[in-house]
Amino acid sequence: MKVSVLITFLLTVSAVPALAAGDPAAGKAVFEKSCKTCHGATGVANPNIAKMMKVDIKDLGSPEIQKMSDAEFKTTITEGKGKMKPVKSVAGGDIDNVIAYVRTLRK
């Protein structure tokens, strides 16, 4: 009985994306400085930037984006993705902080 409860718990926990280890409040400050221009203050894309770049910038609170792992977020921030260039102004612990903030945008 104890083993089946433990297995069920572990399977449930492993199915949920890990929460970032960073500080969401600190991440919000970095996001506002380095990400808000394109991703908007609430994680909803700036339509003018999307139109100018001819891209569809996803809502950061959407299930599609929120299901990304922290490692995928880190790669996107540090290496870029599509037309998004690497964000060199976000490095070190600030990356974890931004990820923690983006997790708070979940809808």
BAVEXKE-227987 format. One record per residue: chain; residue in one letter; y, z, x of N, C-alpha, C in turn. Coordinates in Angstrom, 1 decimal, decimal comma. Layout:
N
{node 'A'; 'A'; {Y; Z; X}; {Y; Z; X}; {Y; Z; X}}
...
This chain:
107
{node 'A'; 'M'; {-1,2; 0,0; 0,8}; {0,0; 0,0; 0,0}; {1,3; 0,0; 0,9}}
{node 'A'; 'K'; {1,3; 0,9; 1,9}; {2,5; 1,0; 2,7}; {2,7; -0,3; 3,5}}
{node 'A'; 'V'; {1,6; -0,9; 3,9}; {1,7; -2,2; 4,7}; {2,3; -3,3; 3,8}}
{node 'A'; 'S'; {1,8; -3,4; 2,6}; {2,4; -4,5; 1,7}; {3,8; -4,2; 1,4}}
{node 'A'; 'V'; {4,3; -3,0; 1,2}; {5,7; -2,7; 1,0}; {6,5; -3,1; 2,2}}
{node 'A'; 'L'; {6,0; -2,8; 3,4}; {6,7; -3,1; 4,7}; {6,8; -4,6; 4,8}}
{node 'A'; 'I'; {5,7; -5,3; 4,6}; {5,7; -6,8; 4,7}; {6,7; -7,4; 3,7}}
{node 'A'; 'T'; {6,7; -6,9; 2,5}; {7,6; -7,5; 1,5}; {9,1; -7,2; 1,9}}
{node 'A'; 'F'; {9,4; -6,0; 2,4}; {10,7; -5,7; 2,9}; {11,1; -6,7; 4,1}}
{node 'A'; 'L'; {10,2; -6,9; 5,0}; {10,5; -7,7; 6,2}; {10,7; -9,1; 5,8}}
{node 'A'; 'L'; {10,0; -9,6; 4,8}; {10,1; -11,0; 4,3}; {11,5; -11,2; 3,6}}
{node 'A'; 'T'; {11,8; -10,2; 2,9}; {13,1; -10,2; 2,1}; {14,3; -10,2; 3,1}}
{node 'A'; 'V'; {14,2; -9,3; 4,1}; {15,3; -9,2; 5,1}; {15,4; -10,5; 5,9}}
{node 'A'; 'S'; {14,3; -11,1; 6,3}; {14,4; -12,3; 7,1}; {14,9; -13,5; 6,3}}
{node 'A'; 'A'; {14,8; -13,5; 5,0}; {15,3; -14,6; 4,2}; {16,8; -14,6; 4,0}}
{node 'A'; 'V'; {17,5; -13,5; 4,3}; {18,9; -13,4; 4,2}; {19,6; -13,6; 5,5}}
{node 'A'; 'P'; {20,6; -14,5; 5,5}; {21,3; -14,7; 6,8}; {21,8; -13,4; 7,4}}
{node 'A'; 'A'; {21,7; -13,3; 8,7}; {22,2; -12,1; 9,4}; {23,7; -11,9; 9,3}}
{node 'A'; 'L'; {24,1; -10,7; 9,1}; {25,6; -10,5; 9,0}; {26,1; -10,5; 10,5}}
{node 'A'; 'A'; {27,2; -11,1; 10,6}; {27,9; -11,1; 11,9}; {28,2; -9,7; 12,4}}
{node 'A'; 'A'; {28,1; -9,5; 13,7}; {28,3; -8,2; 14,3}; {29,8; -7,9; 14,5}}
{node 'A'; 'G'; {30,7; -8,9; 14,2}; {32,1; -8,8; 14,4}; {32,8; -8,0; 13,4}}
{node 'A'; 'D'; {34,1; -7,9; 13,6}; {35,0; -7,1; 12,7}; {35,8; -8,1; 11,8}}
{node 'A'; 'P'; {35,5; -8,1; 10,5}; {36,2; -9,1; 9,6}; {37,7; -9,0; 9,6}}
{node 'A'; 'A'; {38,3; -7,8; 9,8}; {39,7; -7,7; 9,8}; {40,3; -8,4; 11,0}}
{node 'A'; 'A'; {39,7; -8,2; 12,2}; {40,2; -8,8; 13,4}; {39,9; -10,3; 13,3}}
{node 'A'; 'G'; {38,8; -10,7; 12,7}; {38,5; -12,1; 12,5}; {39,5; -12,8; 11,6}}
{node 'A'; 'K'; {40,0; -12,1; 10,6}; {41,0; -12,7; 9,7}; {42,2; -13,1; 10,5}}
{node 'A'; 'A'; {42,6; -12,2; 11,3}; {43,8; -12,5; 12,2}; {43,6; -13,7; 13,0}}
{node 'A'; 'V'; {42,5; -13,8; 13,7}; {42,2; -15,0; 14,5}; {42,1; -16,2; 13,7}}
{node 'A'; 'F'; {41,4; -16,1; 12,5}; {41,2; -17,3; 11,6}; {42,6; -17,8; 11,2}}
{node 'A'; 'E'; {43,5; -16,9; 10,8}; {44,9; -17,3; 10,4}; {45,6; -18,0; 11,5}}
{node 'A'; 'K'; {45,4; -17,6; 12,7}; {46,1; -18,3; 13,9}; {45,4; -19,6; 14,3}}
{node 'A'; 'S'; {44,1; -19,6; 14,2}; {43,4; -20,8; 14,8}; {42,6; -21,7; 13,9}}
{node 'A'; 'C'; {42,4; -21,3; 12,6}; {41,6; -22,1; 11,7}; {42,3; -22,4; 10,4}}
{node 'A'; 'K'; {43,3; -21,7; 10,0}; {43,9; -21,8; 8,7}; {44,5; -23,2; 8,5}}
{node 'A'; 'T'; {45,1; -23,8; 9,5}; {45,7; -25,1; 9,3}; {44,8; -26,1; 8,6}}
{node 'A'; 'C'; {43,6; -26,1; 9,1}; {42,6; -27,1; 8,5}; {41,8; -26,5; 7,3}}
{node 'A'; 'H'; {41,3; -25,3; 7,5}; {40,4; -24,6; 6,5}; {41,1; -23,9; 5,4}}
{node 'A'; 'G'; {42,4; -23,8; 5,5}; {43,2; -23,1; 4,4}; {43,1; -21,6; 4,6}}
{node 'A'; 'A'; {44,0; -20,9; 4,0}; {44,0; -19,4; 4,1}; {42,8; -18,7; 3,5}}
{node 'A'; 'T'; {42,2; -19,3; 2,5}; {41,1; -18,7; 1,8}; {39,8; -19,4; 2,1}}
{node 'A'; 'G'; {39,8; -20,3; 3,1}; {38,5; -21,1; 3,4}; {38,4; -22,3; 2,6}}
{node 'A'; 'V'; {39,3; -22,6; 1,7}; {39,3; -23,9; 1,0}; {40,2; -24,9; 1,8}}
{node 'A'; 'A'; {39,6; -26,0; 2,1}; {40,3; -27,0; 3,0}; {41,7; -27,3; 2,6}}
{node 'A'; 'N'; {42,5; -27,6; 3,6}; {43,9; -28,1; 3,4}; {43,7; -29,6; 3,0}}
{node 'A'; 'P'; {44,0; -30,0; 1,8}; {43,7; -31,4; 1,4}; {44,5; -32,4; 2,2}}
{node 'A'; 'N'; {45,7; -32,1; 2,7}; {46,4; -33,0; 3,5}; {45,8; -33,3; 4,8}}
{node 'A'; 'I'; {45,2; -32,3; 5,5}; {44,5; -32,5; 6,7}; {43,2; -33,3; 6,5}}
{node 'A'; 'A'; {42,5; -33,0; 5,4}; {41,3; -33,7; 5,1}; {41,5; -35,2; 4,9}}
{node 'A'; 'K'; {42,6; -35,4; 4,1}; {43,0; -36,8; 3,9}; {43,4; -37,6; 5,1}}
{node 'A'; 'M'; {44,2; -36,9; 5,9}; {44,7; -37,5; 7,2}; {43,5; -37,8; 8,1}}
{node 'A'; 'M'; {42,5; -36,9; 8,2}; {41,4; -37,1; 9,1}; {40,3; -37,9; 8,5}}
{node 'A'; 'K'; {40,4; -38,2; 7,2}; {39,4; -39,0; 6,4}; {38,1; -38,3; 6,5}}
{node 'A'; 'V'; {38,1; -37,0; 6,2}; {36,8; -36,2; 6,2}; {36,8; -35,3; 4,9}}
{node 'A'; 'D'; {35,6; -34,8; 4,6}; {35,4; -33,8; 3,6}; {35,3; -32,5; 4,3}}
{node 'A'; 'I'; {36,2; -31,6; 4,2}; {36,2; -30,3; 4,8}; {35,6; -29,4; 3,8}}
{node 'A'; 'K'; {34,4; -28,8; 4,1}; {33,7; -28,0; 3,1}; {34,4; -26,6; 2,9}}
{node 'A'; 'D'; {34,3; -26,1; 1,7}; {34,8; -24,8; 1,3}; {33,9; -23,8; 2,1}}
{node 'A'; 'L'; {34,5; -22,9; 3,0}; {33,8; -22,0; 3,8}; {33,1; -20,9; 3,0}}
{node 'A'; 'G'; {33,5; -20,7; 1,8}; {32,8; -19,7; 0,9}; {31,6; -20,3; 0,1}}
{node 'A'; 'S'; {31,4; -21,6; 0,2}; {30,3; -22,2; -0,6}; {29,0; -21,8; 0,0}}
{node 'A'; 'P'; {28,0; -21,9; -0,9}; {26,6; -21,6; -0,5}; {26,1; -22,4; 0,6}}
{node 'A'; 'E'; {26,5; -23,7; 0,6}; {26,1; -24,6; 1,7}; {26,6; -24,1; 3,1}}
{node 'A'; 'I'; {27,8; -23,6; 3,2}; {28,3; -23,2; 4,4}; {27,8; -21,8; 4,7}}
{node 'A'; 'Q'; {27,7; -20,9; 3,7}; {27,3; -19,5; 3,9}; {25,9; -19,4; 4,3}}
{node 'A'; 'K'; {25,0; -20,4; 4,1}; {23,6; -20,3; 4,5}; {23,5; -20,6; 6,0}}
{node 'A'; 'M'; {24,5; -21,1; 6,6}; {24,4; -21,3; 8,0}; {24,2; -20,0; 8,8}}
{node 'A'; 'S'; {23,4; -20,1; 9,8}; {23,2; -18,9; 10,7}; {24,4; -18,6; 11,5}}
{node 'A'; 'D'; {24,5; -17,4; 12,0}; {25,6; -17,1; 13,0}; {25,6; -18,0; 14,2}}
{node 'A'; 'A'; {24,4; -18,3; 14,6}; {24,3; -19,2; 15,8}; {24,9; -20,6; 15,5}}
{node 'A'; 'E'; {24,6; -21,1; 14,3}; {25,2; -22,4; 13,9}; {26,7; -22,3; 13,8}}
{node 'A'; 'F'; {27,2; -21,2; 13,3}; {28,7; -21,1; 13,3}; {29,2; -21,1; 14,7}}
{node 'A'; 'K'; {28,6; -20,3; 15,6}; {29,1; -20,3; 17,0}; {29,1; -21,6; 17,6}}
{node 'A'; 'T'; {28,0; -22,4; 17,4}; {28,0; -23,8; 17,9}; {29,1; -24,6; 17,4}}
{node 'A'; 'T'; {29,3; -24,5; 16,1}; {30,4; -25,3; 15,5}; {31,8; -24,9; 16,1}}
{node 'A'; 'I'; {32,0; -23,7; 16,3}; {33,3; -23,2; 16,8}; {33,4; -23,6; 18,3}}
{node 'A'; 'T'; {32,4; -23,5; 19,1}; {32,5; -23,7; 20,5}; {32,3; -25,2; 20,9}}
{node 'A'; 'E'; {31,5; -25,9; 20,1}; {31,2; -27,3; 20,5}; {31,8; -28,3; 19,5}}
{node 'A'; 'G'; {32,3; -27,9; 18,4}; {32,8; -28,8; 17,4}; {31,7; -29,4; 16,5}}
{node 'A'; 'K'; {32,1; -30,1; 15,5}; {31,1; -30,8; 14,6}; {31,8; -31,9; 13,9}}
{node 'A'; 'G'; {31,3; -33,1; 14,0}; {31,9; -34,3; 13,4}; {33,3; -34,5; 14,1}}
{node 'A'; 'K'; {34,3; -34,6; 13,3}; {35,7; -34,8; 13,8}; {36,3; -33,5; 14,2}}
{node 'A'; 'M'; {35,7; -32,4; 13,9}; {36,2; -31,1; 14,3}; {36,0; -30,9; 15,8}}
{node 'A'; 'K'; {37,0; -30,7; 16,6}; {36,9; -30,4; 18,0}; {36,6; -28,9; 18,2}}
{node 'A'; 'P'; {36,0; -28,6; 19,4}; {35,8; -27,2; 19,8}; {37,1; -26,4; 19,6}}
{node 'A'; 'V'; {37,0; -25,2; 19,2}; {38,2; -24,4; 19,0}; {38,3; -23,5; 20,3}}
{node 'A'; 'K'; {39,0; -24,0; 21,3}; {39,1; -23,3; 22,6}; {39,8; -21,9; 22,5}}
{node 'A'; 'S'; {40,7; -21,8; 21,5}; {41,5; -20,6; 21,3}; {40,6; -19,4; 20,7}}
{node 'A'; 'V'; {39,4; -19,8; 20,3}; {38,5; -18,7; 19,8}; {37,4; -18,6; 20,7}}
{node 'A'; 'A'; {37,3; -17,5; 21,4}; {36,2; -17,3; 22,4}; {35,8; -15,8; 22,4}}
{node 'A'; 'G'; {34,7; -15,5; 23,1}; {34,2; -14,2; 23,3}; {34,0; -13,5; 22,0}}
{node 'A'; 'G'; {34,4; -12,2; 21,9}; {34,2; -11,4; 20,7}; {34,9; -12,0; 19,5}}
{node 'A'; 'D'; {36,0; -12,8; 19,7}; {36,7; -13,3; 18,6}; {35,8; -14,3; 17,8}}
{node 'A'; 'I'; {34,8; -14,9; 18,4}; {33,9; -15,7; 17,6}; {33,1; -14,9; 16,6}}
{node 'A'; 'D'; {32,6; -13,8; 17,0}; {31,9; -12,9; 16,1}; {32,8; -12,4; 15,0}}
{node 'A'; 'N'; {34,0; -12,1; 15,4}; {35,0; -11,6; 14,4}; {35,3; -12,7; 13,4}}
{node 'A'; 'V'; {35,5; -13,9; 13,8}; {35,8; -15,0; 12,8}; {34,6; -15,2; 11,9}}
{node 'A'; 'I'; {33,4; -15,2; 12,5}; {32,2; -15,3; 11,7}; {32,1; -14,2; 10,6}}
{node 'A'; 'A'; {32,4; -13,0; 11,1}; {32,3; -11,9; 10,1}; {33,3; -12,1; 9,0}}
{node 'A'; 'Y'; {34,5; -12,6; 9,3}; {35,5; -12,8; 8,3}; {35,1; -14,0; 7,4}}
{node 'A'; 'V'; {34,5; -15,0; 7,9}; {34,1; -16,2; 7,1}; {33,0; -15,7; 6,1}}
{node 'A'; 'R'; {32,2; -14,8; 6,6}; {31,1; -14,2; 5,7}; {31,7; -13,5; 4,5}}
{node 'A'; 'T'; {33,0; -13,0; 4,6}; {33,6; -12,3; 3,5}; {34,1; -13,3; 2,4}}
{node 'A'; 'L'; {34,1; -14,6; 2,8}; {34,6; -15,6; 1,8}; {33,5; -16,1; 0,9}}
{node 'A'; 'R'; {32,3; -15,5; 1,0}; {31,2; -15,9; 0,2}; {31,5; -15,9; -1,3}}
{node 'A'; 'K'; {31,1; -16,9; -2,0}; {31,4; -16,9; -3,4}; {30,1; -16,6; -4,2}}
